[in-house]
C-alpha cells in the first residue's frame, strides 16, 4: 500500500514492514497519519509480510523505517541503534472455517492437536493448520499449553498437515480447508475481513474488553521498532499513541498500550 500526500515525489517515505498480523492495521494507520498531517511532506508504504525478525533486520539495515513486530528486540538485535515501543495488544484467537461450533475449551484444543478430537459437532473432520516452530503464534500456543510442544514438533515432522509460513498464508489455508482449525489474532481477522469464525475459549469471547479485564487470557503484544533519532518514525509513533491513532487500533481489534499522546 502506498499512500501519498500532495508533493509525494519530494515526500519523506516511511516504509513499514514486519509481522503480517498487523499489516492491515498499519495500512489504516498510515492513511490516518497522512490525513492528520495533510500538507506535510510524508508518504507511507506498507510492505507485504516480512515477519517480525525480517522487519527488524530490514530496519537495522536502513531498508525500511519502521518494523512492526510481535516480539521485543532479542539480545543479538540490541546495540544496533534501534528503539522499541509497545503500541497495542490484541486477543490471540482460535478460528475455523466451519459453522457448527461456537467455541472450544482448553482440553479440546489439546485433544485436537493430539488427534484425540477428530471432528466438529456436525461430523466434519477437524483439519489443523500449523505454524512454523519460531512463529509468534506457535510460541503463544506453546506457552499456554506446554504439553503441546512435543505434539506440534511431531506433527511438523510427519508432514501430514499444512504448515503456513506467513500470517496471510495461514488464513488463506484456513478459509480454503473445510473443517480447518488454526490460531490467529483478532487484529488480523478484523483488518483483513476474512470469512472465518472466531471461537470462544472456555466460554469467553475474545473481545478487547475481555482481554483488558483479564477474562480472556491470551493476547499478543505489538511493537514498533525504528532507528533512534529518526524524527519521521517518532512522529508516526506519536500519532499511533494519539486519540486518533488509538481509535484506529480499537477499530482493528487492538487494545492501545503505552503512554497516550
C-alpha positions as CSV (number, residue, x, y, z in Angstrom):
1,X,0.0,0.0,0.0
2,X,1.4,3.4,-1.0
3,X,-0.4,6.4,0.3
4,X,1.0,9.8,-0.5
5,X,0.2,13.4,0.2
6,X,0.5,16.2,-2.4
7,X,4.0,16.6,-3.5
8,X,4.7,12.9,-2.8
9,X,7.7,12.9,-5.2
10,X,9.5,15.0,-2.6
11,X,8.0,13.4,0.4
12,X,9.8,11.7,3.2
13,X,8.9,8.0,2.8
14,X,8.0,6.0,5.9
15,X,8.3,2.4,4.7
16,X,6.8,-0.1,7.2
17,X,7.2,-3.9,7.3
18,X,7.1,-6.9,9.6
19,X,4.6,-9.2,11.0
20,X,1.7,-10.0,8.8
21,X,-0.7,-9.9,11.7
22,X,-0.6,-6.1,11.9
23,X,-0.2,-5.1,8.3
24,X,-3.9,-4.2,7.7
25,X,-3.8,-2.1,10.9
26,X,-0.7,-0.3,9.7
27,X,-2.3,0.4,6.3
28,X,-5.2,2.0,8.0
29,X,-2.9,3.8,10.4
30,X,-0.8,5.1,7.5
31,X,-3.9,6.6,5.9
32,X,-5.0,8.2,9.1
33,X,-1.5,9.6,9.7
34,X,-1.3,11.2,6.3
35,X,-4.8,12.7,6.7
36,X,-3.7,14.1,10.1
37,X,-0.5,15.6,8.6
38,X,-2.2,16.7,5.4
39,X,0.0,19.2,3.6
40,X,3.3,17.9,5.2
41,X,5.8,16.0,3.0
42,X,5.2,12.4,4.1
43,X,4.4,9.2,2.2
44,X,3.7,5.8,3.8
45,X,4.4,2.4,2.2
46,X,3.4,-0.8,3.9
47,X,5.2,-3.9,2.5
48,X,4.0,-7.5,2.3
49,X,4.7,-9.7,5.3
50,X,8.4,-9.8,6.3
51,X,7.9,-11.4,9.7
52,X,8.9,-9.8,12.9
53,X,12.6,-10.8,12.5
54,X,12.7,-9.8,8.9
55,X,11.2,-6.4,9.7
56,X,13.7,-5.8,12.5
57,X,16.6,-6.7,10.3
58,X,15.4,-4.5,7.5
59,X,15.0,-1.6,9.9
60,X,18.5,-2.1,11.3
61,X,19.9,-2.2,7.8
62,X,18.1,1.0,6.8
63,X,15.9,-0.7,4.2
64,X,12.7,0.3,6.0
65,X,11.9,3.0,8.5
66,X,9.7,1.0,10.9
67,X,9.3,-2.6,11.8
68,X,6.0,-3.8,13.3
69,X,6.8,-6.8,15.4
70,X,5.1,-9.4,17.7
71,X,8.1,-9.5,19.9
72,X,10.6,-7.2,21.6
73,X,14.2,-7.0,20.5
74,X,16.4,-10.0,21.2
75,X,19.9,-9.9,22.6
76,X,21.5,-10.1,19.2
77,X,19.4,-7.2,17.9
78,X,20.3,-4.7,20.6
79,X,23.1,-2.3,20.1
80,X,22.2,-1.6,16.5
81,X,20.7,1.9,17.2
82,X,17.1,0.6,17.4
83,X,14.4,2.0,19.6
84,X,11.4,-0.1,20.5
85,X,7.9,0.8,21.8
86,X,4.9,-1.4,22.5
87,X,1.8,0.1,21.0
88,X,-1.0,-2.4,21.2
89,X,-2.3,-5.8,22.4
90,X,-4.8,-8.0,20.6
91,X,-6.6,-11.2,21.5
92,X,-4.9,-14.4,20.4
93,X,-7.7,-16.4,18.8
94,X,-8.7,-19.8,17.6
95,X,-10.6,-19.8,14.2
96,X,-12.2,-22.2,11.9
97,X,-14.0,-22.2,8.5
98,X,-16.7,-24.4,10.0
99,X,-20.0,-23.1,11.3
100,X,-21.1,-25.9,13.5
101,X,-19.3,-24.8,16.7
102,X,-19.1,-21.6,18.6
103,X,-16.2,-22.3,20.8
104,X,-13.5,-24.6,22.2
105,X,-12.2,-25.5,25.7
106,X,-8.6,-25.7,26.7
107,X,-9.0,-29.5,26.9
108,X,-10.4,-29.7,23.4
109,X,-7.5,-27.6,22.0
110,X,-5.0,-30.1,23.4
111,X,-7.2,-33.0,22.2
112,X,-7.4,-31.6,18.6
113,X,-3.7,-31.3,18.2
114,X,-3.1,-34.7,19.8
115,X,-5.6,-36.2,17.4
116,X,-8.0,-37.4,20.2
117,X,-10.7,-35.0,19.0
118,X,-11.1,-35.6,15.3
119,X,-14.4,-34.0,14.2
120,X,-16.6,-31.0,14.8
121,X,-20.2,-31.3,16.1
122,X,-21.6,-31.9,12.6
123,X,-19.2,-34.7,11.9
124,X,-16.8,-32.6,9.7
125,X,-13.2,-33.7,10.2
126,X,-11.1,-31.2,12.1
127,X,-8.1,-30.2,9.9
128,X,-5.5,-28.2,11.9
129,X,-3.2,-25.7,10.1
130,X,0.2,-25.5,11.8
131,X,2.7,-22.6,12.0
132,X,6.5,-22.8,12.0
133,X,8.3,-23.5,15.2
134,X,9.7,-20.0,15.6
135,X,6.4,-18.2,14.7
136,X,4.9,-15.9,17.3
137,X,1.6,-17.8,17.2
138,X,3.4,-21.1,18.0
139,X,5.2,-19.5,20.9
140,X,1.9,-18.2,22.4
141,X,0.2,-21.5,21.9
142,X,3.0,-23.5,23.5
143,X,3.3,-21.1,26.4
144,X,-0.4,-21.5,27.1
145,X,-0.3,-25.3,26.5
146,X,3.2,-26.6,27.3
147,X,2.1,-30.2,26.8
148,X,1.7,-29.3,23.1
149,X,5.4,-28.5,22.5
150,X,6.3,-32.1,21.6
151,X,3.0,-32.8,19.9
152,X,3.4,-29.9,17.5
153,X,7.0,-30.8,16.7
154,X,6.0,-34.3,15.9
155,X,3.1,-33.1,13.7
156,X,5.5,-30.9,11.7
157,X,8.0,-33.8,11.2
158,X,5.3,-36.1,9.9
159,X,4.4,-33.6,7.2
160,X,0.7,-34.7,7.1
161,X,-0.7,-31.2,7.9
162,X,-0.2,-27.9,6.1
163,X,2.3,-25.5,7.7
164,X,1.6,-21.9,6.9
165,X,4.8,-19.8,6.7
166,X,3.1,-16.4,6.8
167,X,0.1,-15.0,8.7
168,X,-1.6,-14.4,5.3
169,X,-1.0,-18.0,4.2
170,X,-2.3,-19.2,7.5
171,X,-5.7,-17.6,7.0
172,X,-5.8,-18.5,3.3
173,X,-5.4,-22.2,4.2
174,X,-8.0,-21.8,7.0
175,X,-10.6,-20.4,4.6
176,X,-10.0,-23.0,1.9
177,X,-9.9,-26.1,4.1
178,X,-13.2,-27.5,5.2
179,X,-13.2,-28.0,8.9
180,X,-10.0,-26.0,9.4
181,X,-8.6,-25.1,12.8
182,X,-5.8,-22.6,13.4
183,X,-4.6,-19.7,15.5
184,X,-4.5,-16.1,14.6
185,X,-5.1,-12.6,16.1
186,X,-8.2,-10.6,16.3
187,X,-6.3,-7.7,14.7
188,X,-5.7,-9.7,11.6
189,X,-9.1,-11.2,11.4
190,X,-10.8,-7.8,11.6
191,X,-8.3,-6.0,9.5
192,X,-8.4,-8.4,6.6
193,X,-12.1,-9.1,6.9
194,X,-11.7,-12.9,6.5
195,X,-14.5,-15.3,6.3
196,X,-13.7,-17.4,9.4
197,X,-15.4,-18.0,12.7
198,X,-13.6,-16.7,15.8
199,X,-14.2,-19.2,18.6
200,X,-14.8,-18.6,22.2
201,X,-12.3,-20.1,24.6
202,X,-13.8,-21.8,27.7
203,X,-16.9,-19.8,27.0
204,X,-15.2,-16.4,26.9
205,X,-15.4,-14.4,23.6
206,X,-12.0,-12.8,22.6
207,X,-13.1,-9.1,22.8
208,X,-11.0,-6.1,23.7
209,X,-13.0,-5.6,26.9
210,X,-12.4,-9.3,27.9
211,X,-8.7,-9.0,27.2
212,X,-8.4,-5.7,29.1
213,X,-10.2,-7.1,32.1
214,X,-8.3,-10.4,32.1
215,X,-11.3,-12.5,31.4
216,X,-9.9,-13.6,28.1
217,X,-6.4,-15.0,29.0
218,X,-4.4,-15.0,25.7
219,X,-3.1,-11.9,23.9
220,X,-0.3,-10.8,21.6
221,X,1.6,-7.6,22.0
222,X,2.7,-5.5,19.0
223,X,5.8,-3.3,18.9
224,X,7.1,-0.6,16.6
225,X,10.8,-0.7,16.1
226,X,12.7,2.1,14.4
227,X,16.1,3.8,14.3
228,X,16.9,6.0,17.2
229,X,16.8,9.7,16.2
230,X,14.6,9.2,13.2
231,X,12.1,12.1,13.5
232,X,9.6,10.7,11.0
233,X,9.3,7.4,12.8
234,X,9.0,9.1,16.1
235,X,6.2,11.3,14.7
236,X,4.4,8.2,13.5
237,X,4.7,6.6,16.9
238,X,3.3,9.8,18.5
239,X,0.3,9.5,16.1
240,X,-0.3,5.9,16.9
241,X,-0.5,6.8,20.6
242,X,-2.7,9.8,20.0
243,X,-6.5,9.7,20.4
244,X,-6.9,9.4,16.6
245,X,-4.4,6.6,16.4
246,X,-5.9,4.8,19.3
247,X,-9.3,4.9,17.6
248,X,-7.7,3.2,14.6
249,X,-6.2,0.5,16.8
250,X,-9.5,-0.3,18.5
251,X,-11.3,-0.4,15.2
252,X,-8.8,-3.1,14.2
253,X,-9.1,-5.3,17.2
254,X,-6.1,-3.9,19.1
255,X,-6.1,-2.5,22.6
256,X,-3.8,0.5,22.9
257,X,-0.8,0.3,25.2
258,X,1.9,2.7,26.1
259,X,1.7,6.3,27.2
260,X,-1.1,8.3,25.3
261,X,0.0,11.5,23.5
